[in-house]
């Protein structure tokens, strides 16, 4: 970057930091409730609703509770919520048929929310892990996660969610070719306006642990997800994956996890200039929330962490802090 900046004392950077008004005038990034998507856990399993131990302040909600959360989001100016189901273990199979049942938990929650709060955008998760007896995002045969067979299942799942009224589909599975297959199926079925927010650069991260507790996948998972989620060492590969998903029909793209991968967020936004999102995942939330609750850091770190995503080029952030942050931003 070239600069025609005058030397000191003609140039004093502190002049523009002197008052809150001056700092606001020259702020390079801004954060508002409209930048947030609120991930919500929903369940219909008796006794499973309630606090998630590894995510202080986060609870699994009944369908009625999810509707109330959507109403709260609307009041706070949060434009979208994202649903993640805690599925009855009795419904989990190796073939995952419950994933595309029109009346599964997720689809019932979508319909209930859209009926009660139609102005809220409802995002869904497209992956098999909540329904898979093996805990994986794809179908498993002889210990191998199958790609093409999984894509066929994901297409059926995506169509069921679109029929239920989902506004945004979030394929989080990281199977090759799934965006193109979903987009073609959605167009053929008349769902041309359904948006795809692709988890384009999703890393095989250790930061997902509390989420797996919340959806009941921790005990079911056999092995790890390193054969389909990205290697945390890789940066250039993320750009290739984003380019592929955009070419196949993704409307928006996501980087996951968030804060440890802000370099990837910046790379994606600079390279493609498309709507770019990041997911401040459960492990990030748990660390920050735990530190605040213990008095080790001030609550200010919450908004600071979210502002970092905006500074890195993100158009929006999925965060469990969404309602807390929206209230803080409101005053």
GUTORRO-794949 format. One line per field, with one value per residue (C-alpha): residue number from 1; x, y, z; residue in one letter. Coordinates in Angstrom, 3 decimals, m for minus. Layout:
<sites>
k [NUM:...];
xx [X:...];
yy [Y:...];
zz [Z:...];
r [a:...];
</sites>
This chain:
<sites>
k [1:2:3:4:5:6:7:8:9:10:11:12:13:14:15:16:17:18:19:20:21:22:23:24:25:26:27:28:29:30:31:32:33:34:35:36:37:38:39:40:41:42:43:44:45:46:47:48:49:50:51:52:53:54:55:56:57:58:59:60:61:62:63:64:65:66:67:68:69:70:71:72:73:74:75:76:77:78:79:80:81:82:83:84:85:86:87:88:89:90:91:92:93:94:95:96:97:98:99:100:101:102:103:104:105:106:107:108:109:110:111:112:113:114:115:116:117:118:119:120:121:122:123:124:125:126:127:128:129:130:131:132:133:134:135:136:137:138:139:140:141:142:143:144:145:146:147:148:149:150:151:152:153:154:155:156:157:158:159:160:161:162:163:164:165:166:167:168:169:170:171:172:173:174:175:176:177:178:179:180:181:182:183:184:185:186:187:188:189:190:191:192:193:194:195:196:197:198:199:200:201:202:203:204:205:206:207:208:209:210:211:212:213:214:215:216:217:218:219:220:221:222:223:224:225:226:227:228:229:230:231:232:233:234:235:236:237:238:239:240:241:242:243:244:245:246:247:248:249:250:251:252:253:254:255:256:257:258:259:260:261:262:263:264:265:266:267:268:269:270:271:272:273:274:275:276:277:278:279:280:281:282:283:284:285:286:287:288:289:290:291:292:293:294:295:296:297:298:299:300:301:302:303:304:305:306:307:308:309:310:311:312:313:314:315:316:317:318:319:320:321:322:323:324:325:326:327:328:329:330:331];
xx [0.000:1.400:0.816:1.039:0.841:2.584:5.316:4.839:3.800:1.707:0.207:m1.040:m3.114:m4.485:m6.418:m9.049:m9.224:m9.827:m13.614:m16.260:m17.790:m14.516:m13.839:m17.300:m16.795:m13.652:m14.573:m13.655:m15.948:m19.334:m21.383:m25.164:m27.811:m28.532:m25.129:m26.049:m27.539:m28.616:m27.991:m30.755:m30.889:m34.323:m35.572:m38.753:m37.089:m38.641:m36.264:m33.659:m34.750:m32.794:m29.256:m26.307:m23.662:m20.672:m22.267:m23.279:m26.323:m27.384:m30.305:m31.996:m35.506:m38.792:m40.461:m42.582:m39.413:m37.815:m40.841:m40.399:m36.697:m37.643:m40.030:m37.247:m34.885:m37.410:m37.756:m33.977:m33.458:m31.681:m32.692:m32.177:m31.990:m30.415:m31.931:m29.973:m31.970:m31.292:m32.836:m34.344:m31.609:m34.263:m34.625:m30.934:m30.005:m27.106:m29.265:m30.490:m34.042:m35.269:m33.100:m35.566:m38.812:m41.258:m42.317:m38.935:m38.140:m36.291:m38.992:m41.748:m39.791:m39.329:m43.058:m43.945:m41.527:m42.525:m46.192:m45.592:m42.789:m42.808:m40.409:m37.582:m35.312:m34.996:m31.770:m31.384:m28.449:m27.971:m25.866:m26.628:m24.912:m28.062:m29.712:m26.724:m26.116:m22.418:m22.376:m20.918:m22.082:m22.232:m23.275:m20.713:m19.811:m17.032:m15.651:m15.521:m17.633:m19.297:m19.389:m21.767:m24.316:m24.292:m24.925:m28.047:m29.285:m28.458:m30.457:m33.501:m32.906:m32.552:m35.791:m37.695:m36.393:m37.303:m40.810:m41.099:m40.400:m36.719:m35.337:m31.655:m30.109:m26.746:m24.934:m22.337:m21.320:m18.267:m19.041:m17.763:m20.406:m23.262:m23.945:m24.443:m26.693:m28.817:m29.138:m30.243:m32.795:m34.166:m34.613:m36.318:m38.709:m39.715:m37.679:m35.725:m35.731:m34.306:m30.888:m27.814:m25.287:m22.542:m20.153:m17.490:m14.409:m15.233:m12.211:m11.759:m11.528:m11.283:m13.522:m16.748:m16.898:m19.680:m21.866:m21.686:m22.815:m25.725:m27.011:m26.234:m23.597:m20.576:m21.234:m22.323:m19.306:m17.039:m13.594:m13.092:m14.110:m10.685:m11.392:m14.038:m13.516:m10.530:m7.028:m6.472:m3.033:m4.481:m5.222:m5.107:m7.446:m10.169:m10.192:m10.468:m13.427:m15.188:m14.661:m16.127:m19.215:m19.909:m19.586:m22.125:m24.745:m24.024:m25.408:m23.292:m20.296:m19.114:m15.839:m15.978:m14.662:m14.405:m11.823:m8.881:m9.628:m10.021:m7.217:m9.403:m12.376:m10.259:m8.875:m12.357:m13.820:m10.865:m10.771:m14.474:m16.353:m19.380:m21.528:m19.119:m20.069:m18.235:m19.438:m18.233:m18.513:m19.395:m15.823:m15.153:m18.379:m17.634:m14.142:m15.274:m18.391:m16.485:m13.824:m16.480:m18.371:m15.168:m14.320:m11.108:m12.134:m14.818:m18.003:m16.592:m14.719:m18.008:m18.639:m14.907:m14.785:m17.775:m16.363:m13.231:m15.303:m16.622:m13.106:m11.926:m14.515:m17.452:m20.921:m22.441:m21.683:m23.408:m22.991:m24.585:m23.986:m26.541:m29.315:m26.831:m24.901:m28.058:m29.223:m25.809:m25.753:m29.221:m28.022];
yy [0.000:3.382:6.339:10.095:10.338:13.401:12.820:13.478:15.940:17.000:13.521:12.479:9.298:9.990:13.006:10.683:8.598:11.539:11.234:8.583:10.676:10.886:7.172:6.362:8.580:6.761:3.208:0.834:m2.014:m1.976:m4.619:m4.767:m7.305:m7.567:m9.253:m12.210:m15.671:m17.406:m21.194:m22.899:m26.492:m28.114:m31.406:m33.369:m35.969:m36.002:m34.522:m33.502:m29.881:m27.733:m26.437:m27.815:m28.415:m27.620:m24.420:m22.209:m20.117:m22.329:m24.755:m27.301:m26.048:m27.720:m26.776:m24.281:m22.935:m22.542:m20.513:m18.255:m17.910:m16.850:m14.269:m12.963:m12.808:m10.715:m8.318:m7.968:m7.362:m10.677:m11.634:m15.404:m18.448:m21.793:m25.034:m28.040:m31.081:m33.296:m36.449:m39.287:m41.984:m44.549:m42.828:m42.968:m45.623:m46.433:m45.499:m42.185:m42.260:m39.878:m37.135:m36.667:m37.510:m34.647:m34.788:m35.066:m32.739:m30.162:m29.897:m29.583:m26.797:m24.991:m25.074:m23.901:m20.974:m19.852:m19.964:m17.873:m15.531:m15.460:m12.527:m14.522:m16.374:m19.995:m21.794:m25.561:m27.926:m30.371:m33.233:m36.735:m36.727:m35.974:m39.055:m41.366:m44.254:m43.839:m40.123:m39.158:m36.526:m39.203:m42.789:m45.320:m48.666:m50.844:m47.834:m45.654:m42.503:m42.763:m39.636:m40.182:m42.227:m39.562:m36.814:m38.652:m38.775:m35.102:m34.103:m35.854:m34.107:m30.703:m31.148:m32.101:m28.986:m26.774:m28.269:m27.486:m23.820:m23.360:m20.120:m21.065:m24.515:m24.997:m28.036:m28.749:m32.241:m31.452:m34.155:m33.441:m32.388:m31.866:m28.207:m28.877:m31.851:m29.898:m26.871:m28.984:m30.828:m27.629:m26.058:m29.178:m29.294:m25.642:m24.368:m21.891:m19.213:m21.355:m20.042:m22.217:m21.051:m23.593:m24.629:m24.355:m24.325:m26.463:m27.699:m30.922:m28.959:m29.739:m26.721:m28.647:m30.714:m28.878:m28.820:m32.590:m32.757:m30.462:m32.571:m35.906:m36.966:m37.262:m40.808:m42.014:m40.830:m43.665:m42.449:m38.889:m36.683:m36.023:m37.794:m35.235:m32.096:m29.874:m30.161:m27.172:m26.764:m25.828:m22.324:m22.445:m25.440:m23.315:m21.008:m23.943:m25.299:m21.926:m21.529:m24.973:m24.403:m21.041:m22.616:m25.278:m22.781:m21.710:m18.237:m17.638:m19.361:m20.056:m20.606:m22.820:m22.506:m18.752:m16.913:m19.287:m19.028:m15.278:m15.413:m17.724:m15.360:m12.480:m14.583:m15.659:m12.169:m10.671:m13.401:m13.684:m10.672:m12.866:m12.967:m14.530:m15.891:m17.491:m19.714:m18.823:m22.429:m24.060:m24.383:m20.711:m19.792:m22.043:m20.610:m16.990:m17.558:m19.561:m16.867:m14.178:m16.207:m16.770:m13.078:m13.676:m11.293:m8.646:m9.165:m6.688:m9.610:m10.857:m7.855:m7.515:m11.093:m10.515:m7.254:m9.178:m11.201:m8.044:m6.592:m9.809:m9.352:m11.393:m10.209:m12.157:m14.453:m17.525:m17.172:m18.471:m14.988:m13.555:m12.554:m11.384:m9.382:m7.893:m6.684:m5.161:m3.407:m2.012:m0.173];
zz [0.000:m0.987:1.279:1.039:4.816:6.215:8.780:12.489:13.881:10.878:10.988:14.395:14.230:17.698:16.402:14.939:18.116:20.451:20.850:20.332:17.558:15.647:16.107:14.749:11.711:10.602:11.643:8.807:9.850:11.539:13.292:13.572:14.459:10.725:10.285:12.491:12.016:15.230:15.373:17.368:18.610:18.489:19.884:20.437:22.661:26.112:28.666:26.082:25.978:28.371:28.865:26.901:29.565:27.353:25.985:28.935:28.117:25.190:25.405:23.220:22.497:21.729:18.446:20.382:21.967:18.541:17.427:20.458:19.588:16.075:17.504:19.729:16.754:14.849:17.771:18.020:14.294:13.684:10.124:10.204:12.425:11.591:12.871:14.103:15.269:18.258:16.803:18.788:18.838:17.930:14.548:13.688:11.146:8.852:5.854:7.349:5.918:8.615:7.046:4.177:5.935:5.287:8.931:10.606:13.484:11.433:8.776:11.371:13.063:9.739:9.031:12.540:12.420:8.924:9.954:13.069:11.965:8.156:7.971:9.569:7.148:8.228:7.401:7.647:7.920:5.037:6.380:7.553:10.947:13.029:11.500:11.063:13.447:12.612:13.477:10.088:7.606:4.919:4.384:5.573:4.060:5.505:7.343:4.198:3.888:0.483:m1.659:m4.584:m2.649:0.063:m2.495:m3.652:m0.046:0.511:m2.558:m1.131:2.188:0.522:m1.438:1.723:3.495:0.547:0.510:4.239:3.503:4.294:2.877:3.040:2.719:4.407:2.962:5.644:4.565:2.374:m0.185:m3.691:m6.210:m3.804:m4.644:m8.343:m7.638:m5.165:m7.397:m10.367:m8.237:m6.719:m10.157:m11.522:m8.540:m8.863:m5.906:m7.992:m5.272:m2.463:m1.470:m0.917:1.656:1.114:3.844:1.178:3.397:6.421:8.287:10.273:13.494:17.193:17.866:17.116:20.306:22.180:19.050:18.810:22.439:21.630:18.711:20.344:17.825:20.116:21.272:17.840:15.857:14.781:13.763:12.526:9.594:8.107:4.802:3.841:5.932:5.137:6.565:8.911:7.329:3.925:2.660:m1.141:m1.200:0.387:m2.619:m5.004:m3.033:m2.971:m6.718:m7.335:m5.175:m6.800:m10.246:m9.213:m8.042:m4.460:m3.726:m0.626:0.927:4.440:6.245:9.342:12.075:12.416:14.486:13.858:10.112:9.576:7.004:4.915:5.251:3.959:1.114:0.014:0.076:m1.765:m4.389:m5.195:m3.801:m3.066:0.089:2.568:5.974:8.867:11.685:15.161:16.238:19.525:20.793:20.133:21.914:24.895:25.370:25.249:27.335:29.913:30.228:30.665:33.258:35.223:35.156:33.213:30.429:30.099:28.093:25.568:23.966:22.489:20.267:19.583:18.328:16.048:14.708:13.738:11.265:9.646:9.455:7.792:5.035:6.262:5.335:8.207:11.122:12.500:16.246:19.424:20.803:18.340:20.797:23.432:20.852:19.340:22.753:23.455:20.083:20.754:23.792];
r [x:x:x:x:x:x:x:x:x:x:x:x:x:x:x:x:x:x:x:x:x:x:x:x:x:x:x:x:x:x:x:x:x:x:x:x:x:x:x:x:x:x:x:x:x:x:x:x:x:x:x:x:x:x:x:x:x:x:x:x:x:x:x:x:x:x:x:x:x:x:x:x:x:x:x:x:x:x:x:x:x:x:x:x:x:x:x:x:x:x:x:x:x:x:x:x:x:x:x:x:x:x:x:x:x:x:x:x:x:x:x:x:x:x:x:x:x:x:x:x:x:x:x:x:x:x:x:x:x:x:x:x:x:x:x:x:x:x:x:x:x:x:x:x:x:x:x:x:x:x:x:x:x:x:x:x:x:x:x:x:x:x:x:x:x:x:x:x:x:x:x:x:x:x:x:x:x:x:x:x:x:x:x:x:x:x:x:x:x:x:x:x:x:x:x:x:x:x:x:x:x:x:x:x:x:x:x:x:x:x:x:x:x:x:x:x:x:x:x:x:x:x:x:x:x:x:x:x:x:x:x:x:x:x:x:x:x:x:x:x:x:x:x:x:x:x:x:x:x:x:x:x:x:x:x:x:x:x:x:x:x:x:x:x:x:x:x:x:x:x:x:x:x:x:x:x:x:x:x:x:x:x:x:x:x:x:x:x:x:x:x:x:x:x:x:x:x:x:x:x:x:x:x:x:x:x:x:x:x:x:x:x:x:x:x:x:x:x:x:x:x:x:x:x:x:x:x:x:x:x:x];
</sites>
